[in-house]
């Protein structure tokens, strides 16, 4: 669980908040709730099946998070438009120095 939290922090810091949101939704709605229902209603675990759903869904989402991290698509996100930013900073410097 710690590794999954660290990697989702990497995604957020790189500007990929949608990835983090999708992983959280998948964790809850696709894994945790259905597993809890199946284990509690359709196995002999009963109420204990609810509690087993937490670690099972955490392990599954951690594996998916690691796979997404290793894939490396999250590195391609651009947080700023550098050319536009350089032009704005250059213009501000010229104005401050009284050239324009």
C-alpha positions, 0 to 999 in steps of 0.5 A, a space after each residue: 500500500 505504501 508503494 502505491 501511495 508513493 507512485 500515485 504521489 509521483 503521478 500527481 506531482 507530474 501533473 497527471 491528476 486524472 491518472 490518480 483519480 482513475 486509479 482511485 475509482 478503479 480501486 473502489 468501484 471495480 475491485 473493492 466493492 464487488 470483491 466485498 460483495 462476492 466474498 461476503 455473500 457467496 463464500 463461507 467468509 460471511 462478514 469477514 469477506 468485507 474485511 478481506 476485500 480491503 487487502 485484496 483490492 489494495 494489492 490489485 491496485 498496487 500492481 496496476 499502479 506499478 504497471 502504469 508507472 513502469 510503462 512510463 506514459 506519465 513522463 510525457 505530461 507537460 506542466 508548462 508551455 516553455 516557449 510561451 513562458 520564455 517569451 513572457 519572462 523575456 518581455 517582463 524583464 525588458 519592461 522592468 529594465 526600461 528597454 520597452 
